[in-house]
Amino acid sequence: ALRYNGISWSYKKLNQRANQIAHALREKGARPDQITAVMLRRSMNTVAALLGIWKSGSAYMPIDAEFPPERISFLL
């Protein structure tokens, strides 16, 4: 399913990781009609996080870590 920097994940591993993230987000209150902010560097975990957010029912909002702190605060 994924290959990055010489590491590969099968669809099964990606799905398992996304499910873990979805369950953790639901425990923290993620629900439909809510937005979950994402500020991660590109990696396989980023893909799993996006899938996990969708599986939790919420939407994602990517935030660039290079944004000025004021912009990040405004978005949040």
N, CA, C and O atoms as a Tripos MOL2 file, in Angstrom:
@<TRIPOS>MOLECULE
protein
  304   303    76     0     0
PROTEIN
NO_CHARGES

@<TRIPOS>ATOM
      1 N           0.8280   -1.1980    0.0000 N.3       1 ALA1
      2 CA          0.0000    0.0000    0.0000 C.3       1 ALA1
      3 C           0.8670    1.2550    0.0000 C.2       1 ALA1
      4 O           0.5930    2.2040   -0.7340 O.2       1 ALA1
      5 N           1.9150    1.2560    0.8260 N.am      2 LEU2
      6 CA          2.7840    2.4300    0.9380 C.3       2 LEU2
      7 C           4.2450    2.0240    0.9260 C.2       2 LEU2
      8 O           4.6200    0.9570    1.4120 O.2       2 LEU2
      9 N           5.0530    2.8950    0.3620 N.am      3 ARG3
     10 CA          6.4980    2.7180    0.4280 C.3       3 ARG3
     11 C           7.0920    4.1160    0.5650 C.2       3 ARG3
     12 O           6.8060    5.0060   -0.2360 O.2       3 ARG3
     13 N           7.9400    4.3020    1.6120 N.am      4 TYR4
     14 CA          8.5350    5.6060    1.8660 C.3       4 TYR4
     15 C           9.8760    5.4040    2.5540 C.2       4 TYR4
     16 O           9.9680    4.6930    3.5540 O.2       4 TYR4
     17 N          10.8950    6.0190    2.0250 N.am      5 ASN5
     18 CA         12.2520    5.9170    2.5940 C.3       5 ASN5
     19 C          12.6730    4.4710    2.8470 C.2       5 ASN5
     20 O          13.2670    4.1620    3.8800 O.2       5 ASN5
     21 N          12.3630    3.5990    1.9110 N.am      6 GLY6
     22 CA         12.7910    2.2120    2.0200 C.3       6 GLY6
     23 C          11.9430    1.3500    2.9380 C.2       6 GLY6
     24 O          12.2670    0.1800    3.1450 O.2       6 GLY6
     25 N          10.8800    1.8850    3.4890 N.am      7 ILE7
     26 CA          9.9900    1.1250    4.3710 C.3       7 ILE7
     27 C           8.6790    0.9030    3.6340 C.2       7 ILE7
     28 O           8.1720    1.8060    2.9690 O.2       7 ILE7
     29 N           8.1360   -0.2930    3.7540 N.am      8 SER8
     30 CA          6.8700   -0.6250    3.0920 C.3       8 SER8
     31 C           5.8340   -1.0500    4.1160 C.2       8 SER8
     32 O           6.1460   -1.7140    5.1050 O.2       8 SER8
     33 N           4.5890   -0.6510    3.8570 N.am      9 TRP9
     34 CA          3.4460   -1.1000    4.6500 C.3       9 TRP9
     35 C           2.4680   -1.7910    3.7150 C.2       9 TRP9
     36 O           2.2070   -1.3100    2.6120 O.2       9 TRP9
     37 N           1.9320   -2.9090    4.1550 N.am     10 SER10
     38 CA          0.8770   -3.5860    3.4030 C.3      10 SER10
     39 C          -0.4400   -2.8420    3.6480 C.2      10 SER10
     40 O          -0.5290   -1.9860    4.5290 O.2      10 SER10
     41 N          -1.4520   -3.1820    2.8570 N.am     11 TYR11
     42 CA         -2.7760   -2.5940    3.0830 C.3      11 TYR11
     43 C          -3.2860   -2.9700    4.4730 C.2      11 TYR11
     44 O          -3.9510   -2.1710    5.1330 O.2      11 TYR11
     45 N          -2.9750   -4.1810    4.9090 N.am     12 LYS12
     46 CA         -3.4130   -4.6260    6.2340 C.3      12 LYS12
     47 C          -2.7890   -3.7570    7.3290 C.2      12 LYS12
     48 O          -3.4890   -3.3130    8.2390 O.2      12 LYS12
     49 N          -1.4830   -3.5130    7.2460 N.am     13 LYS13
     50 CA         -0.8150   -2.6960    8.2590 C.3      13 LYS13
     51 C          -1.3390   -1.2640    8.2340 C.2      13 LYS13
     52 O          -1.5750   -0.6760    9.2900 O.2      13 LYS13
     53 N          -1.5240   -0.6990    7.0470 N.am     14 LEU14
     54 CA         -2.0530    0.6530    6.9400 C.3      14 LEU14
     55 C          -3.4470    0.7300    7.5540 C.2      14 LEU14
     56 O          -3.7520    1.6670    8.2920 O.2      14 LEU14
     57 N          -4.2830   -0.2430    7.2520 N.am     15 ASN15
     58 CA         -5.6380   -0.2690    7.8070 C.3      15 ASN15
     59 C          -5.6180   -0.4100    9.3250 C.2      15 ASN15
     60 O          -6.3890    0.2560   10.0150 O.2      15 ASN15
     61 N          -4.7500   -1.2670    9.8530 N.am     16 GLN16
     62 CA         -4.6430   -1.4370   11.3050 C.3      16 GLN16
     63 C          -4.2270   -0.1260   11.9750 C.2      16 GLN16
     64 O          -4.8000    0.2650   12.9920 O.2      16 GLN16
     65 N          -3.2400    0.5410   11.4080 N.am     17 ARG17
     66 CA         -2.7590    1.8130   11.9740 C.3      17 ARG17
     67 C          -3.8630    2.8750   11.8970 C.2      17 ARG17
     68 O          -4.0770    3.6160   12.8560 O.2      17 ARG17
     69 N          -4.5550    2.9500   10.7710 N.am     18 ALA18
     70 CA         -5.6520    3.9170   10.6290 C.3      18 ALA18
     71 C          -6.7660    3.6300   11.6360 C.2      18 ALA18
     72 O          -7.3420    4.5600   12.2000 O.2      18 ALA18
     73 N          -7.0730    2.3530   11.8640 N.am     19 ASN19
     74 CA         -8.0920    1.9970   12.8530 C.3      19 ASN19
     75 C          -7.6680    2.4000   14.2520 C.2      19 ASN19
     76 O          -8.4900    2.8880   15.0270 O.2      19 ASN19
     77 N          -6.3960    2.2050   14.5930 N.am     20 GLN20
     78 CA         -5.8960    2.6150   15.9080 C.3      20 GLN20
     79 C          -6.0840    4.1190   16.1000 C.2      20 GLN20
     80 O          -6.5280    4.5750   17.1530 O.2      20 GLN20
     81 N          -5.7410    4.8670   15.0750 N.am     21 ILE21
     82 CA         -5.8650    6.3180   15.1490 C.3      21 ILE21
     83 C          -7.3380    6.7150   15.2620 C.2      21 ILE21
     84 O          -7.6840    7.5850   16.0610 O.2      21 ILE21
     85 N          -8.2020    6.0860   14.4720 N.am     22 ALA22
     86 CA         -9.6350    6.3910   14.5120 C.3      22 ALA22
     87 C         -10.2080    6.1380   15.9040 C.2      22 ALA22
     88 O         -10.9610    6.9610   16.4230 O.2      22 ALA22
     89 N          -9.8580    5.0160   16.5050 N.am     23 HIS23
     90 CA        -10.3630    4.6980   17.8480 C.3      23 HIS23
     91 C          -9.8590    5.7170   18.8720 C.2      23 HIS23
     92 O         -10.6190    6.1630   19.7310 O.2      23 HIS23
     93 N          -8.5900    6.0820   18.7800 N.am     24 ALA24
     94 CA         -8.0370    7.0740   19.7110 C.3      24 ALA24
     95 C          -8.7350    8.4230   19.5410 C.2      24 ALA24
     96 O          -9.0360    9.0970   20.5250 O.2      24 ALA24
     97 N          -8.9880    8.8100   18.3060 N.am     25 LEU25
     98 CA         -9.6690   10.0800   18.0620 C.3      25 LEU25
     99 C         -11.0990   10.0560   18.5890 C.2      25 LEU25
    100 O         -11.5640   11.0410   19.1640 O.2      25 LEU25
    101 N         -11.8000    8.9420   18.4000 N.am     26 ARG26
    102 CA        -13.1680    8.8330   18.9160 C.3      26 ARG26
    103 C         -13.1860    8.9300   20.4360 C.2      26 ARG26
    104 O         -14.0760    9.5570   21.0120 O.2      26 ARG26
    105 N         -12.2030    8.3100   21.0870 N.am     27 GLU27
    106 CA        -12.1130    8.3980   22.5430 C.3      27 GLU27
    107 C         -11.8880    9.8370   23.0070 C.2      27 GLU27
    108 O         -12.2990   10.2200   24.1020 O.2      27 GLU27
    109 N         -11.2350   10.6210   22.1640 N.am     28 LYS28
    110 CA        -10.9700   12.0190   22.4950 C.3      28 LYS28
    111 C         -12.0710   12.9520   22.0060 C.2      28 LYS28
    112 O         -11.9700   14.1690   22.1560 O.2      28 LYS28
    113 N         -13.1310   12.3760   21.4140 N.am     29 GLY29
    114 CA        -14.2830   13.1760   21.0530 C.3      29 GLY29
    115 C         -14.4600   13.4940   19.5800 C.2      29 GLY29
    116 O         -15.3520   14.2710   19.2410 O.2      29 GLY29
    117 N         -13.6600   12.9350   18.6940 N.am     30 ALA30
    118 CA        -13.8290   13.1950   17.2610 C.3      30 ALA30
    119 C         -15.1470   12.5920   16.7930 C.2      30 ALA30
    120 O         -15.4460   11.4270   17.0540 O.2      30 ALA30
    121 N         -15.9180   13.4080   16.1030 N.am     31 ARG31
    122 CA        -17.2310   12.9940   15.6190 C.3      31 ARG31
    123 C         -17.4920   13.6160   14.2440 C.2      31 ARG31
    124 O         -16.7650   14.5130   13.8160 O.2      31 ARG31
    125 N         -18.5330   13.1350   13.5550 N.am     32 PRO32
    126 CA        -18.9230   13.7910   12.2970 C.3      32 PRO32
    127 C         -19.2290   15.2680   12.5420 C.2      32 PRO32
    128 O         -19.6060   15.6590   13.6470 O.2      32 PRO32
    129 N         -19.0660   16.0660   11.5200 N.am     33 ASP33
    130 CA        -19.2850   17.5140   11.5860 C.3      33 ASP33
    131 C         -18.2580   18.2290   12.4560 C.2      33 ASP33
    132 O         -18.4750   19.3740   12.8540 O.2      33 ASP33
    133 N         -17.1540   17.5730   12.7500 N.am     34 GLN34
    134 CA        -16.0480   18.2050   13.4660 C.3      34 GLN34
    135 C         -14.8180   18.1560   12.5790 C.2      34 GLN34
    136 O         -14.7150   17.3270   11.6740 O.2      34 GLN34
    137 N         -13.8970   19.0520   12.8520 N.am     35 ILE35
    138 CA        -12.6520   19.1090   12.0920 C.3      35 ILE35
    139 C         -11.4980   18.7320   13.0100 C.2      35 ILE35
    140 O         -11.4110   19.2020   14.1450 O.2      35 ILE35
    141 N         -10.6250   17.8890   12.5120 N.am     36 THR36
    142 CA         -9.4150   17.5020   13.2240 C.3      36 THR36
    143 C          -8.2220   18.0960   12.4940 C.2      36 THR36
    144 O          -8.0140   17.8340   11.3090 O.2      36 THR36
    145 N          -7.4470   18.8910   13.2050 N.am     37 ALA37
    146 CA         -6.2610   19.5190   12.6100 C.3      37 ALA37
    147 C          -5.1250   18.5120   12.5280 C.2      37 ALA37
    148 O          -4.9510   17.6740   13.4130 O.2      37 ALA37
    149 N          -4.3520   18.6100   11.4420 N.am     38 VAL38
    150 CA         -3.2080   17.7240   11.2240 C.3      38 VAL38
    151 C          -1.9880   18.5820   10.9180 C.2      38 VAL38
    152 O          -1.9830   19.3490    9.9550 O.2      38 VAL38
    153 N          -0.9580   18.4460   11.7430 N.am     39 MET39
    154 CA          0.2950   19.1590   11.5090 C.3      39 MET39
    155 C           1.4280   18.1520   11.6520 C.2      39 MET39
    156 O           2.0630   18.0520   12.7020 O.2      39 MET39
    157 N           1.6680   17.4120   10.5840 N.am     40 LEU40
    158 CA          2.6790   16.3620   10.5590 C.3      40 LEU40
    159 C           3.5800   16.5360    9.3560 C.2      40 LEU40
    160 O           3.1710   17.0740    8.3280 O.2      40 LEU40
    161 N           4.8070   16.0760    9.4950 N.am     41 ARG41
    162 CA          5.6850   15.9970    8.3340 C.3      41 ARG41
    163 C           5.2330   14.8300    7.4760 C.2      41 ARG41
    164 O           4.5890   13.9010    7.9640 O.2      41 ARG41
    165 N           5.5730   14.8800    6.1980 N.am     42 ARG42
    166 CA          5.1860   13.7920    5.3000 C.3      42 ARG42
    167 C           5.8230   12.4850    5.7490 C.2      42 ARG42
    168 O           7.0350   12.3840    5.9420 O.2      42 ARG42
    169 N           4.9660   11.5040    5.9060 N.am     43 SER43
    170 CA          5.4160   10.1660    6.2880 C.3      43 SER43
    171 C           4.2690    9.1920    6.0740 C.2      43 SER43
    172 O           3.1700    9.5880    5.6860 O.2      43 SER43
    173 N           4.5260    7.9470    6.3230 N.am     44 MET44
    174 CA          3.4620    6.9560    6.2220 C.3      44 MET44
    175 C           2.4390    7.1710    7.3200 C.2      44 MET44
    176 O           1.2530    6.9000    7.1310 O.2      44 MET44
    177 N           2.8920    7.6580    8.4710 N.am     45 ASN45
    178 CA          1.9510    7.9490    9.5540 C.3      45 ASN45
    179 C           0.9910    9.0690    9.1860 C.2      45 ASN45
    180 O          -0.1310    9.1100    9.6900 O.2      45 ASN45
    181 N           1.4150    9.9770    8.3150 N.am     46 THR46
    182 CA          0.5150   11.0270    7.8560 C.3      46 THR46
    183 C          -0.6440   10.4220    7.0770 C.2      46 THR46
    184 O          -1.7960   10.8070    7.2750 O.2      46 THR46
    185 N          -0.3460    9.4820    6.1970 N.am     47 VAL47
    186 CA         -1.3900    8.8070    5.4240 C.3      47 VAL47
    187 C          -2.3230    8.0540    6.3760 C.2      47 VAL47
    188 O          -3.5430    8.1220    6.2290 O.2      47 VAL47
    189 N          -1.7610    7.3450    7.3420 N.am     48 ALA48
    190 CA         -2.5720    6.6130    8.3090 C.3      48 ALA48
    191 C          -3.4260    7.5710    9.1340 C.2      48 ALA48
    192 O          -4.5760    7.2640    9.4500 O.2      48 ALA48
    193 N          -2.8700    8.7260    9.4830 N.am     49 ALA49
    194 CA         -3.6250    9.7160   10.2570 C.3      49 ALA49
    195 C          -4.8210   10.2360    9.4660 C.2      49 ALA49
    196 O          -5.9170   10.3520   10.0130 O.2      49 ALA49
    197 N          -4.6260   10.5490    8.1960 N.am     50 LEU50
    198 CA         -5.7290   11.0400    7.3760 C.3      50 LEU50
    199 C          -6.8230    9.9810    7.2460 C.2      50 LEU50
    200 O          -8.0090   10.2890    7.3620 O.2      50 LEU50
    201 N          -6.4230    8.7420    7.0070 N.am     51 LEU51
    202 CA         -7.4170    7.6620    6.9300 C.3      51 LEU51
    203 C          -8.1190    7.4710    8.2710 C.2      51 LEU51
    204 O          -9.3290    7.2470    8.3140 O.2      51 LEU51
    205 N          -7.3680    7.5580    9.3580 N.am     52 GLY52
    206 CA         -7.9550    7.4230   10.6940 C.3      52 GLY52
    207 C          -8.9450    8.5280   10.9940 C.2      52 GLY52
    208 O          -9.9840    8.2830   11.6080 O.2      52 GLY52
    209 N          -8.6350    9.7380   10.5700 N.am     53 ILE53
    210 CA         -9.5530   10.8600   10.7700 C.3      53 ILE53
    211 C         -10.8450   10.5980   10.0060 C.2      53 ILE53
    212 O         -11.9360   10.7770   10.5480 O.2      53 ILE53
    213 N         -10.7270   10.1750    8.7480 N.am     54 TRP54
    214 CA        -11.9340    9.8630    7.9680 C.3      54 TRP54
    215 C         -12.7300    8.7330    8.6120 C.2      54 TRP54
    216 O         -13.9590    8.7820    8.6550 O.2      54 TRP54
    217 N         -12.0270    7.7100    9.1130 N.am     55 LYS55
    218 CA        -12.7210    6.5910    9.7490 C.3      55 LYS55
    219 C         -13.4160    7.0100   11.0370 C.2      55 LYS55
    220 O         -14.4210    6.4130   11.4240 O.2      55 LYS55
    221 N         -12.8840    8.0370   11.7080 N.am     56 SER56
    222 CA        -13.5310    8.5240   12.9310 C.3      56 SER56
    223 C         -14.7920    9.3110   12.6140 C.2      56 SER56
    224 O         -15.6030    9.5830   13.5000 O.2      56 SER56
    225 N         -14.9540    9.6780   11.3410 N.am     57 GLY57
    226 CA        -16.1320   10.4180   10.9300 C.3      57 GLY57
    227 C         -15.8990   11.9040   10.8000 C.2      57 GLY57
    228 O         -16.7520   12.6170   10.2710 O.2      57 GLY57
    229 N         -14.7720   12.3860   11.2670 N.am     58 SER58
    230 CA        -14.5130   13.8210   11.1850 C.3      58 SER58
    231 C         -13.7500   14.1560    9.9040 C.2      58 SER58
    232 O         -13.3150   13.2730    9.1640 O.2      58 SER58
    233 N         -13.6080   15.4350    9.6730 N.am     59 ALA59
    234 CA        -12.8620   15.9290    8.5140 C.3      59 ALA59
    235 C         -11.4790   16.3600    8.9900 C.2      59 ALA59
    236 O         -11.2720   16.5820   10.1830 O.2      59 ALA59
    237 N         -10.5400   16.4790    8.0680 N.am     60 TYR60
    238 CA         -9.2080   16.9230    8.4750 C.3      60 TYR60
    239 C          -8.9030   18.2930    7.9060 C.2      60 TYR60
    240 O          -9.3890   18.6760    6.8420 O.2      60 TYR60
    241 N          -8.0780   19.0230    8.6540 N.am     61 MET61
    242 CA         -7.6010   20.3300    8.2180 C.3      61 MET61
    243 C          -6.0760   20.3080    8.3080 C.2      61 MET61
    244 O          -5.5230   20.3270    9.4080 O.2      61 MET61
    245 N          -5.3930   20.2690    7.1650 N.am     62 PRO62
    246 CA         -3.9270   20.2680    7.2140 C.3      62 PRO62
    247 C          -3.4040   21.6440    7.6180 C.2      62 PRO62
    248 O          -3.8950   22.6720    7.1500 O.2      62 PRO62
    249 N          -2.4160   21.6470    8.4790 N.am     63 ILE63
    250 CA         -1.7660   22.8820    8.9040 C.3      63 ILE63
    251 C          -0.2760   22.7340    8.6410 C.2      63 ILE63
    252 O           0.3500   21.7730    9.0890 O.2      63 ILE63
    253 N           0.2790   23.6780    7.9230 N.am     64 ASP64
    254 CA          1.6990   23.6650    7.6000 C.3      64 ASP64
    255 C           2.4900   24.1660    8.8050 C.2      64 ASP64
    256 O           2.2310   25.2590    9.3090 O.2      64 ASP64
    257 N           3.4480   23.3730    9.2660 N.am     65 ALA65
    258 CA          4.2690   23.7510   10.4220 C.3      65 ALA65
    259 C           5.1080   24.9940   10.1450 C.2      65 ALA65
    260 O           5.6050   25.6290   11.0750 O.2      65 ALA65
    261 N           5.2650   25.3410    8.8780 N.am     66 GLU66
    262 CA          6.0340   26.5230    8.5060 C.3      66 GLU66
    263 C           5.2130   27.8130    8.6140 C.2      66 GLU66
    264 O           5.7610   28.9090    8.4880 O.2      66 GLU66
    265 N           3.9040   27.6860    8.8460 N.am     67 PHE67
    266 CA          3.0830   28.8830    9.0200 C.3      67 PHE67
    267 C           3.5520   29.6540   10.2490 C.2      67 PHE67
    268 O           4.0650   29.0560   11.1940 O.2      67 PHE67
    269 N           3.3830   30.9660   10.2460 N.am     68 PRO68
    270 CA          3.6950   31.7440   11.4500 C.3      68 PRO68
    271 C           2.7670   31.3210   12.5930 C.2      68 PRO68
    272 O           1.6280   30.9230   12.3500 O.2      68 PRO68
    273 N           3.2410   31.4050   13.8190 N.am     69 PRO69
    274 CA          2.4250   30.9850   14.9730 C.3      69 PRO69
    275 C           1.0520   31.6590   15.0200 C.2      69 PRO69
    276 O           0.0720   31.0450   15.4410 O.2      69 PRO69
    277 N           0.9820   32.9230   14.5870 N.am     70 GLU70
    278 CA         -0.2970   33.6220   14.6000 C.3      70 GLU70
    279 C          -1.3030   32.9510   13.6590 C.2      70 GLU70
    280 O          -2.4850   32.8300   13.9800 O.2      70 GLU70
    281 N          -0.8170   32.5200   12.5020 N.am     71 ARG71
    282 CA         -1.6760   31.8600   11.5120 C.3      71 ARG71
    283 C          -2.1650   30.5170   12.0470 C.2      71 ARG71
    284 O          -3.3370   30.1740   11.8970 O.2      71 ARG71
    285 N          -1.2700   29.7640   12.6670 N.am     72 ILE72
    286 CA         -1.6480   28.4690   13.2490 C.3      72 ILE72
    287 C          -2.7010   28.6690   14.3260 C.2      72 ILE72
    288 O          -3.6880   27.9350   14.3730 O.2      72 ILE72
    289 N          -2.5000   29.6590   15.1960 N.am     73 SER73
    290 CA         -3.4720   29.9400   16.2480 C.3      73 SER73
    291 C          -4.8250   30.3140   15.6550 C.2      73 SER73
    292 O          -5.8640   29.8830   16.1550 O.2      73 SER73
    293 N          -4.8160   31.1130   14.5900 N.am     74 PHE74
    294 CA         -6.0600   31.5070   13.9400 C.3      74 PHE74
    295 C          -6.7910   30.2950   13.3870 C.2      74 PHE74
    296 O          -8.0050   30.1730   13.5490 O.2      74 PHE74
    297 N          -6.0520   29.3880   12.7270 N.am     75 LEU75
    298 CA         -6.6710   28.1960   12.1600 C.3      75 LEU75
    299 C          -7.2480   27.2830   13.2250 C.2      75 LEU75
    300 O          -8.3040   26.6770   13.0400 O.2      75 LEU75
    301 N          -6.5440   27.1940   14.3380 N.am     76 LEU76
    302 CA         -7.0290   26.3220   15.4120 C.3      76 LEU76
    303 C          -8.2000   26.9460   16.1380 C.2      76 LEU76
    304 O          -8.7360   26.3510   17.0720 O.2      76 LEU76
@<TRIPOS>BOND
     1     1     2 1
     2     2     3 1
     3     3     4 2
     4     3     5 am
     5     5     6 1
     6     6     7 1
     7     7     8 2
     8     7     9 am
     9     9    10 1
    10    10    11 1
    11    11    12 2
    12    11    13 am
    13    13    14 1
    14    14    15 1
    15    15    16 2
    16    15    17 am
    17    17    18 1
    18    18    19 1
    19    19    20 2
    20    19    21 am
    21    21    22 1
    22    22    23 1
    23    23    24 2
    24    23    25 am
    25    25    26 1
    26    26    27 1
    27    27    28 2
    28    27    29 am
    29    29    30 1
    30    30    31 1
    31    31    32 2
    32    31    33 am
    33    33    34 1
    34    34    35 1
    35    35    36 2
    36    35    37 am
    37    37    38 1
    38    38    39 1
    39    39    40 2
    40    39    41 am
    41    41    42 1
    42    42    43 1
    43    43    44 2
    44    43    45 am
    45    45    46 1
    46    46    47 1
    47    47    48 2
    48    47    49 am
    49    49    50 1
    50    50    51 1
    51    51    52 2
    52    51    53 am
    53    53    54 1
    54    54    55 1
    55    55    56 2
    56    55    57 am
    57    57    58 1
    58    58    59 1
    59    59    60 2
    60    59    61 am
    61    61    62 1
    62    62    63 1
    63    63    64 2
    64    63    65 am
    65    65    66 1
    66    66    67 1
    67    67    68 2
    68    67    69 am
    69    69    70 1
    70    70    71 1
    71    71    72 2
    72    71    73 am
    73    73    74 1
    74    74    75 1
    75    75    76 2
    76    75    77 am
    77    77    78 1
    78    78    79 1
    79    79    80 2
    80    79    81 am
    81    81    82 1
    82    82    83 1
    83    83    84 2
    84    83    85 am
    85    85    86 1
    86    86    87 1
    87    87    88 2
    88    87    89 am
    89    89    90 1
    90    90    91 1
    91    91    92 2
    92    91    93 am
    93    93    94 1
    94    94    95 1
    95    95    96 2
    96    95    97 am
    97    97    98 1
    98    98    99 1
    99    99   100 2
   100    99   101 am
   101   101   102 1
   102   102   103 1
   103   103   104 2
   104   103   105 am
   105   105   106 1
   106   106   107 1
   107   107   108 2
   108   107   109 am
   109   109   110 1
   110   110   111 1
   111   111   112 2
   112   111   113 am
   113   113   114 1
   114   114   115 1
   115   115   116 2
   116   115   117 am
   117   117   118 1
   118   118   119 1
   119   119   120 2
   120   119   121 am
   121   121   122 1
   122   122   123 1
   123   123   124 2
   124   123   125 am
   125   125   126 1
   126   126   127 1
   127   127   128 2
   128   127   129 am
   129   129   130 1
   130   130   131 1
   131   131   132 2
   132   131   133 am
   133   133   134 1
   134   134   135 1
   135   135   136 2
   136   135   137 am
   137   137   138 1
   138   138   139 1
   139   139   140 2
   140   139   141 am
   141   141   142 1
   142   142   143 1
   143   143   144 2
   144   143   145 am
   145   145   146 1
   146   146   147 1
   147   147   148 2
   148   147   149 am
   149   149   150 1
   150   150   151 1
   151   151   152 2
   152   151   153 am
   153   153   154 1
   154   154   155 1
   155   155   156 2
   156   155   157 am
   157   157   158 1
   158   158   159 1
   159   159   160 2
   160   159   161 am
   161   161   162 1
   162   162   163 1
   163   163   164 2
   164   163   165 am
   165   165   166 1
   166   166   167 1
   167   167   168 2
   168   167   169 am
   169   169   170 1
   170   170   171 1
   171   171   172 2
   172   171   173 am
   173   173   174 1
   174   174   175 1
   175   175   176 2
   176   175   177 am
   177   177   178 1
   178   178   179 1
   179   179   180 2
   180   179   181 am
   181   181   182 1
   182   182   183 1
   183   183   184 2
   184   183   185 am
   185   185   186 1
   186   186   187 1
   187   187   188 2
   188   187   189 am
   189   189   190 1
   190   190   191 1
   191   191   192 2
   192   191   193 am
   193   193   194 1
   194   194   195 1
   195   195   196 2
   196   195   197 am
   197   197   198 1
   198   198   199 1
   199   199   200 2
   200   199   201 am
   201   201   202 1
   202   202   203 1
   203   203   204 2
   204   203   205 am
   205   205   206 1
   206   206   207 1
   207   207   208 2
   208   207   209 am
   209   209   210 1
   210   210   211 1
   211   211   212 2
   212   211   213 am
   213   213   214 1
   214   214   215 1
   215   215   216 2
   216   215   217 am
   217   217   218 1
   218   218   219 1
   219   219   220 2
   220   219   221 am
   221   221   222 1
   222   222   223 1
   223   223   224 2
   224   223   225 am
   225   225   226 1
   226   226   227 1
   227   227   228 2
   228   227   229 am
   229   229   230 1
   230   230   231 1
   231   231   232 2
   232   231   233 am
   233   233   234 1
   234   234   235 1
   235   235   236 2
   236   235   237 am
   237   237   238 1
   238   238   239 1
   239   239   240 2
   240   239   241 am
   241   241   242 1
   242   242   243 1
   243   243   244 2
   244   243   245 am
   245   245   246 1
   246   246   247 1
   247   247   248 2
   248   247   249 am
   249   249   250 1
   250   250   251 1
   251   251   252 2
   252   251   253 am
   253   253   254 1
   254   254   255 1
   255   255   256 2
   256   255   257 am
   257   257   258 1
   258   258   259 1
   259   259   260 2
   260   259   261 am
   261   261   262 1
   262   262   263 1
   263   263   264 2
   264   263   265 am
   265   265   266 1
   266   266   267 1
   267   267   268 2
   268   267   269 am
   269   269   270 1
   270   270   271 1
   271   271   272 2
   272   271   273 am
   273   273   274 1
   274   274   275 1
   275   275   276 2
   276   275   277 am
   277   277   278 1
   278   278   279 1
   279   279   280 2
   280   279   281 am
   281   281   282 1
   282   282   283 1
   283   283   284 2
   284   283   285 am
   285   285   286 1
   286   286   287 1
   287   287   288 2
   288   287   289 am
   289   289   290 1
   290   290   291 1
   291   291   292 2
   292   291   293 am
   293   293   294 1
   294   294   295 1
   295   295   296 2
   296   295   297 am
   297   297   298 1
   298   298   299 1
   299   299   300 2
   300   299   301 am
   301   301   302 1
   302   302   303 1
   303   303   304 2
@<TRIPOS>SUBSTRUCTURE
     1 ALA1         2 RESIDUE 1 A ALA
     2 LEU2         6 RESIDUE 1 A LEU
     3 ARG3        10 RESIDUE 1 A ARG
     4 TYR4        14 RESIDUE 1 A TYR
     5 ASN5        18 RESIDUE 1 A ASN
     6 GLY6        22 RESIDUE 1 A GLY
     7 ILE7        26 RESIDUE 1 A ILE
     8 SER8        30 RESIDUE 1 A SER
     9 TRP9        34 RESIDUE 1 A TRP
    10 SER10       38 RESIDUE 1 A SER
    11 TYR11       42 RESIDUE 1 A TYR
    12 LYS12       46 RESIDUE 1 A LYS
    13 LYS13       50 RESIDUE 1 A LYS
    14 LEU14       54 RESIDUE 1 A LEU
    15 ASN15       58 RESIDUE 1 A ASN
    16 GLN16       62 RESIDUE 1 A GLN
    17 ARG17       66 RESIDUE 1 A ARG
    18 ALA18       70 RESIDUE 1 A ALA
    19 ASN19       74 RESIDUE 1 A ASN
    20 GLN20       78 RESIDUE 1 A GLN
    21 ILE21       82 RESIDUE 1 A ILE
    22 ALA22       86 RESIDUE 1 A ALA
    23 HIS23       90 RESIDUE 1 A HIS
    24 ALA24       94 RESIDUE 1 A ALA
    25 LEU25       98 RESIDUE 1 A LEU
    26 ARG26      102 RESIDUE 1 A ARG
    27 GLU27      106 RESIDUE 1 A GLU
    28 LYS28      110 RESIDUE 1 A LYS
    29 GLY29      114 RESIDUE 1 A GLY
    30 ALA30      118 RESIDUE 1 A ALA
    31 ARG31      122 RESIDUE 1 A ARG
    32 PRO32      126 RESIDUE 1 A PRO
    33 ASP33      130 RESIDUE 1 A ASP
    34 GLN34      134 RESIDUE 1 A GLN
    35 ILE35      138 RESIDUE 1 A ILE
    36 THR36      142 RESIDUE 1 A THR
    37 ALA37      146 RESIDUE 1 A ALA
    38 VAL38      150 RESIDUE 1 A VAL
    39 MET39      154 RESIDUE 1 A MET
    40 LEU40      158 RESIDUE 1 A LEU
    41 ARG41      162 RESIDUE 1 A ARG
    42 ARG42      166 RESIDUE 1 A ARG
    43 SER43      170 RESIDUE 1 A SER
    44 MET44      174 RESIDUE 1 A MET
    45 ASN45      178 RESIDUE 1 A ASN
    46 THR46      182 RESIDUE 1 A THR
    47 VAL47      186 RESIDUE 1 A VAL
    48 ALA48      190 RESIDUE 1 A ALA
    49 ALA49      194 RESIDUE 1 A ALA
    50 LEU50      198 RESIDUE 1 A LEU
    51 LEU51      202 RESIDUE 1 A LEU
    52 GLY52      206 RESIDUE 1 A GLY
    53 ILE53      210 RESIDUE 1 A ILE
    54 TRP54      214 RESIDUE 1 A TRP
    55 LYS55      218 RESIDUE 1 A LYS
    56 SER56      222 RESIDUE 1 A SER
    57 GLY57      226 RESIDUE 1 A GLY
    58 SER58      230 RESIDUE 1 A SER
    59 ALA59      234 RESIDUE 1 A ALA
    60 TYR60      238 RESIDUE 1 A TYR
    61 MET61      242 RESIDUE 1 A MET
    62 PRO62      246 RESIDUE 1 A PRO
    63 ILE63      250 RESIDUE 1 A ILE
    64 ASP64      254 RESIDUE 1 A ASP
    65 ALA65      258 RESIDUE 1 A ALA
    66 GLU66      262 RESIDUE 1 A GLU
    67 PHE67      266 RESIDUE 1 A PHE
    68 PRO68      270 RESIDUE 1 A PRO
    69 PRO69      274 RESIDUE 1 A PRO
    70 GLU70      278 RESIDUE 1 A GLU
    71 ARG71      282 RESIDUE 1 A ARG
    72 ILE72      286 RESIDUE 1 A ILE
    73 SER73      290 RESIDUE 1 A SER
    74 PHE74      294 RESIDUE 1 A PHE
    75 LEU75      298 RESIDUE 1 A LEU
    76 LEU76      302 RESIDUE 1 A LEU
